[in-house]
Amino acid sequence: MDKPAILGGRRFFRKEIPFSRPTLPKTQRILKNISASMDSGMITNSKFVKKLEDKAAKYLNVKHCVAVTNCTSGLMLTFRALGLTGEVIVPSYTFPATVLAILWNGLKPVFVDIDPKAYNIDPACIESRINSRTSAIVAVYVYGNPPDINGLEKIAKASKLKLIFDAAHAFGSKYNGRFAGGFGDAEIFSLSPTKLITAGEGGLITTDNYELAKKLIMGRNYADPGDYNCRFIGLNARMPESCAILGIETLQDAERCIARRNKLARLYKLRLKEIPGIYFHKVEENSRCTFKDFSVYIEPKQFGLNRDGLAASLKAENIPTRYYFYPAVHKQIFFKKCYFRYKVHLPVTEKISGSILSLPIYSHMPEEDVEKICLALKRIYKFRKEIRKIQNG
Ligand SMILES: *Cc1c(COP(=O)(O)O)cnc(C)c1O
């Protein structure tokens, strides 16, 4: 076997391969609808947005779907519309937007740990953090993998807390055979370019609660029902028609994209399980994960290199990686500047976050690339001692 590129061997890929790419429809169909929208003069929050909302609600089997500019504004608006106050329980193992939206509402995030198998919020860690100021639990579908929703619903019900899901990764995820979208008080999806279905930029809020949906529709338009007399602190989160047009087309492709990513994830696992020190997050039997990301946990002693050492070795092969999610939110600069900054004890979050490595995945990624990445990883493992030597020196 040739040496890994980091030791002077030939690179596995001549050019850097993509880490992620949106799977986009034929431009022909898009252009036809864009020109219809232009001709009508209605270029924001109109017919195509409504069509996207209807299609998404039908697909997810939920009563109401409200389109917004992105998942972050959707989270901000949902927290506002639900009237959250005081403290909100949230995992730190997430994309920062989950927590930023809490802070934009002047609420205090109370971080809880994740379970070490699925990397999702651990219901067992929640109860001790509930007090009279707590108003909600915000859970995340990490990589599109559903958290323990039954466990969360039980706690939320018993303590009369709102339950909201950051479902940014979860369009098409299933829990106990049911689509994400109808759980808790509301779920918020992202349609940004790195997510499975995309509108360029966009977000979808789903709920079975009619009153909430009405409030969200008003809220995305400054909370102005039409008389310029705003009813609460709304914002402008109207989705442009051009985004909705793209969203409608990518939504048609959702099942194929999810199936494809599951296939790629199975292939990754099949090939990588032979290598010591590489672990995968657990997807429950009755759940469906979208694999928005494919992240592996690197046990440094068993693998022989730590996460950073492996990432550098893969980079030399022209294989880009990311750290989803590192640093954990409570370790980020902005949180250290918060006035209420407090001591956070999250041993599982810190352990997983410190050793997580996300490998390339996107819906039309060739299987051949997965095979080559796995071969590159095996070669790096084989030469781990030599690599460690140069990395330490
Ligand atoms: C991408 C993402 C968001 C933010 O979504 P936008 O549409 O970019 O605002 C929020 N939460 C999670 C978990 C995400 O991955």
The ligand as a Gaussian input file, in Angstrom:
#p B3LYP/6-31G(d) Opt

LIG

0 1
 C      -28.945000      25.080000       9.862000
 C      -29.486000      25.031000      11.237000
 C      -30.240000      26.086000      11.780000
 C      -30.383000      27.391000      11.084000
 O      -31.094000      27.304000       9.914000
 P      -31.159000      28.560000       8.938000
 O      -32.227000      28.202000       7.978000
 O      -29.811000      28.678000       8.298000
 O      -31.493000      29.750000       9.767000
 C      -30.801000      25.918000      13.029000
 N      -30.610000      24.783000      13.732000
 C      -29.873000      23.760000      13.257000
 C      -29.740000      22.529000      14.088000
 C      -29.257000      23.871000      12.015000
 O      -28.474000      22.885000      11.560000

